[in-house]
Amino acid sequence: MSISKFKATCLAVLKQVRNTGQPVRVTRFGVAIADVVPPNPPERPGDWLGSMAGTARIVGDITVPTSELVDWDAERE
């Protein structure tokens, strides 16, 4: 596909690549300058158990009730 045609129909070409999975080669004066390819599928963990490990963070003291940390009356004002 020539670069001028790609420029005029860029969004449609990207949608076509996403839907079909077929790459498109963009050329300038007949010389290839770019290949538009679909993205790799996202990596999925093999097992859901433990898949969220390392994604949470504990902030503060987890043994103190939340009501003691926040002055709810001051928050309302």
N, CA, C and O of each residue as an XYZ file, in Angstrom:
308
protein
N       0.847     -1.160      0.000
C       0.000      0.000      0.000
C       0.899      1.230      0.000
O       1.856      1.303      0.770
N       0.597      2.180     -0.848
C       1.409      3.399     -0.896
C       1.176      4.229      0.361
O       0.127      4.150      1.001
N       2.180      5.019      0.687
C       2.094      5.818      1.913
C       0.976      6.852      1.826
O       0.346      7.165      2.836
N       0.724      7.386      0.628
C      -0.350      8.373      0.484
C      -1.713      7.727      0.731
O      -2.578      8.337      1.360
N      -1.916      6.498      0.245
C      -3.180      5.795      0.489
C      -3.304      5.432      1.967
O      -4.382      5.529      2.552
N      -2.187      5.013      2.562
C      -2.202      4.690      3.989
C      -2.564      5.923      4.813
O      -3.361      5.843      5.747
N      -1.969      7.070      4.457
C      -2.239      8.302      5.189
C      -3.716      8.691      5.095
O      -4.303      9.157      6.071
N      -4.302      8.502      3.936
C      -5.705      8.871      3.737
C      -6.668      7.919      4.436
O      -7.770      8.318      4.812
N      -6.257      6.656      4.615
C      -7.165      5.649      5.181
C      -6.572      4.972      6.410
O      -6.856      3.803      6.673
N      -5.766      5.684      7.148
C      -5.016      5.105      8.277
C      -5.911      4.363      9.272
O      -5.641      3.206      9.595
N      -6.960      5.005      9.756
C      -7.798      4.366     10.767
C      -8.496      3.125     10.226
O      -8.629      2.128     10.936
N      -8.940      3.178      8.981
C      -9.590      2.013      8.376
C      -8.587      0.870      8.206
O      -8.938     -0.291      8.415
N      -7.350      1.182      7.832
C      -6.321      0.149      7.680
C      -6.010     -0.486      9.024
O      -5.885     -1.708      9.116
N      -5.883      0.322     10.068
C      -5.615     -0.219     11.402
C      -6.754     -1.132     11.861
O      -6.510     -2.182     12.456
N      -7.981     -0.737     11.588
C      -9.135     -1.567     11.949
C      -9.108     -2.879     11.170
O      -9.402     -3.941     11.720
N      -8.755     -2.800      9.891
C      -8.662     -4.001      9.056
C      -7.597     -4.957      9.587
O      -7.823     -6.166      9.644
N      -6.442     -4.428      9.973
C      -5.371     -5.270     10.509
C      -5.819     -5.926     11.804
O      -5.551     -7.106     12.029
N      -6.496     -5.173     12.651
C      -6.985     -5.736     13.918
C      -7.997     -6.849     13.677
O      -7.939     -7.899     14.317
N      -8.921     -6.616     12.755
C      -9.993     -7.583     12.515
C      -9.516     -8.834     11.784
O      -9.949     -9.940     12.106
N      -8.633     -8.671     10.806
C      -8.205     -9.821      9.993
C      -6.945    -10.487     10.514
O      -6.721    -11.673     10.269
N      -6.118     -9.732     11.231
C      -4.847    -10.282     11.699
C      -3.792    -10.324     10.606
O      -2.697    -10.843     10.826
N      -4.103     -9.786      9.433
C      -3.167     -9.792      8.309
C      -2.362     -8.488      8.304
O      -2.947     -7.408      8.380
N      -1.032     -8.570      8.215
C      -0.214     -7.354      8.185
C      -0.376     -6.599      6.867
O      -0.758     -7.172      5.847
N      -0.079     -5.312      6.913
C      -0.117     -4.454      5.735
C       1.252     -3.797      5.591
O       1.776     -3.252      6.562
N       1.839     -3.839      4.394
C       3.135     -3.206      4.141
C       2.887     -1.839      3.510
O       2.140     -1.716      2.540
N       3.524     -0.818      4.075
C       3.414      0.544      3.577
C       4.682      0.850      2.784
O       5.794      0.591      3.246
N       4.501      1.406      1.579
C       5.643      1.675      0.706
C       5.705      3.151      0.339
O       4.703      3.866      0.370
N       6.909      3.582     -0.008
C       7.140      4.933     -0.518
C       8.008      4.798     -1.750
O       9.136      4.311     -1.672
N       7.491      5.224     -2.877
C       8.167      5.074     -4.165
C       8.522      3.613     -4.425
O       9.569      3.312     -4.999
N       7.636      2.706     -3.996
C       7.826      1.283     -4.231
C       8.761      0.583     -3.262
O       8.983     -0.622     -3.378
N       9.310      1.318     -2.313
C      10.232      0.737     -1.326
C       9.495      0.609      0.007
O       8.895      1.572      0.485
N       9.542     -0.567      0.597
C       8.861     -0.802      1.877
C       9.481      0.067      2.961
O      10.701      0.106      3.125
N       8.623      0.762      3.696
C       9.121      1.584      4.801
C       8.548      1.155      6.141
O       9.110      1.482      7.187
N       7.428      0.419      6.125
C       6.833     -0.010      7.394
C       5.892     -1.175      7.157
O       5.310     -1.326      6.083
N       5.759     -1.999      8.194
C       4.767     -3.064      8.214
C       3.839     -2.789      9.389
O       4.290     -2.590     10.517
N       2.557     -2.781      9.117
C       1.563     -2.624     10.172
C       1.086     -4.025     10.511
O       0.483     -4.709      9.683
N       1.364     -4.445     11.746
C       1.031     -5.805     12.165
C       0.130     -5.756     13.388
O       0.181     -4.799     14.161
N      -0.699     -6.787     13.570
C      -1.550     -6.813     14.769
C      -0.694     -7.044     16.017
O       0.375     -7.647     15.927
N      -1.151     -6.573     17.171
C      -0.382     -6.768     18.400
C      -0.391     -8.231     18.833
O      -1.274     -9.003     18.461
N       0.601     -8.587     19.618
C       0.646     -9.925     20.202
C      -0.482    -10.067     21.211
O      -0.836     -9.092     21.873
N      -1.050    -11.249     21.344
C      -2.104    -11.431     22.353
C      -1.522    -11.223     23.750
O      -0.357    -11.539     23.991
N      -2.329    -10.692     24.670
C      -1.826    -10.461     26.026
C      -1.465    -11.782     26.707
O      -2.109    -12.810     26.499
N      -0.424    -11.719     27.517
C      -0.016    -12.920     28.245
C      -1.027    -13.195     29.352
O      -1.427    -12.288     30.082
N      -1.432    -14.446     29.465
C      -2.359    -14.847     30.512
C      -1.646    -15.843     31.411
O      -0.949    -16.737     30.930
N      -1.820    -15.687     32.707
C      -1.205    -16.645     33.610
C      -1.817    -18.032     33.413
O      -2.994    -18.155     33.075
N      -1.021    -19.059     33.625
C      -1.501    -20.414     33.449
C      -2.564    -20.803     34.454
O      -3.445    -21.605     34.146
N      -2.492    -20.241     35.660
C      -3.433    -20.592     36.705
C      -3.905    -19.311     37.375
O      -3.109    -18.398     37.591
N      -5.165    -19.233     37.701
C      -5.678    -18.019     38.312
C      -5.267    -17.886     39.771
O      -5.246    -16.779     40.309
N      -4.940    -18.999     40.418
C      -4.494    -18.931     41.811
C      -3.139    -18.248     41.875
O      -2.176    -18.699     41.254
N      -3.072    -17.188     42.608
C      -1.815    -16.464     42.753
C      -1.543    -15.491     41.624
O      -0.473    -14.883     41.588
N      -2.482    -15.324     40.698
C      -2.233    -14.449     39.563
C      -2.173    -12.968     39.955
O      -1.646    -12.155     39.196
N      -2.694    -12.613     41.105
C      -2.659    -11.226     41.566
C      -1.528    -10.968     42.548
O      -1.443     -9.879     43.115
N      -0.664    -11.943     42.757
C       0.437    -11.792     43.706
C       1.312    -10.612     43.310
O       1.686    -10.460     42.147
N       1.628     -9.785     44.292
C       2.507     -8.654     44.057
C       1.808     -7.422     43.509
O       2.476     -6.440     43.185
N       0.487     -7.439     43.395
C      -0.212     -6.291     42.831
C      -0.831     -5.388     43.897
O      -1.291     -4.294     43.570
N      -0.857     -5.808     45.143
C      -1.434     -4.992     46.220
C      -0.322     -4.460     47.109
O       0.784     -4.999     47.148
N      -0.647     -3.384     47.822
C       0.328     -2.791     48.717
C      -0.391     -2.404     50.002
O      -1.447     -1.774     49.956
N       0.164     -2.771     51.132
C      -0.421     -2.422     52.423
C       0.190     -1.107     52.862
O       1.411     -0.967     52.944
N      -0.688     -0.130     53.148
C      -0.229      1.179     53.585
C      -0.735      1.394     54.991
O      -1.942      1.337     55.226
N       0.144      1.636     55.919
C      -0.258      1.885     57.296
C      -0.308      0.604     58.109
O       0.176     -0.447     57.688
N      -0.895      0.720     59.263
C      -0.980     -0.383     60.202
C      -2.278     -1.145     59.938
O      -3.364     -0.577     60.060
N      -2.176     -2.421     59.579
C      -3.376     -3.184     59.247
C      -4.118     -3.681     60.478
O      -5.199     -4.255     60.352
N      -3.557     -3.471     61.673
C      -4.222     -3.929     62.882
C      -5.102     -2.855     63.513
O      -5.880     -3.158     64.417
N      -4.997     -1.603     63.055
C      -5.795     -0.514     63.602
C      -7.072     -0.399     62.778
O      -6.999     -0.329     61.551
N      -8.246     -0.378     63.420
C      -9.495     -0.224     62.671
C      -9.507      1.089     61.893
O      -8.917      2.080     62.324
N     -10.160      1.090     60.783
C     -10.216      2.266     59.916
C     -10.851      3.449     60.625
O     -10.463      4.594     60.393
N     -11.821      3.184     61.487
C     -12.512      4.272     62.187
C     -11.551      5.077     63.052
O     -11.793      6.258     63.302
N     -10.471      4.462     63.512
C      -9.499      5.184     64.328
C      -8.556      6.008     63.464
O      -7.952      6.961     63.958
N      -8.415      5.669     62.193
C      -7.495      6.387     61.309
C      -8.126      7.629     60.697
O      -7.424      8.593     60.394
N      -9.440      7.619     60.511
C     -10.118      8.723     59.837
C     -11.086      9.366     60.797
O     -11.868      8.687     61.462
N     -11.028     10.705     60.865
C     -11.985     11.441     61.662
C     -13.174     11.740     60.752
O     -13.173     12.721     60.008
N     -14.201     10.866     60.826
C     -15.325     10.967     59.909
C     -16.093     12.261     60.066
O     -16.629     12.775     59.084
N     -16.165     12.809     61.284
C     -16.874     14.065     61.499
C     -16.161     15.203     60.786
O     -16.821     16.080     60.229
N     -14.848     15.215     60.786
C     -14.085     16.266     60.098
C     -14.225     16.128     58.596
O     -14.191     17.136     57.890
N     -14.381     14.935     58.089
C     -14.527     14.689     56.651
C     -15.837     15.259     56.117
O     -15.900     15.692     54.967
N     -16.876     15.263     56.935
C     -18.208     15.712     56.506
C     -18.285     17.237     56.392
O     -19.107     17.755     55.637
N     -17.464     17.938     57.112
C     -17.552     19.417     57.171
C     -16.936     20.056     55.973
O     -16.925     21.282     55.865
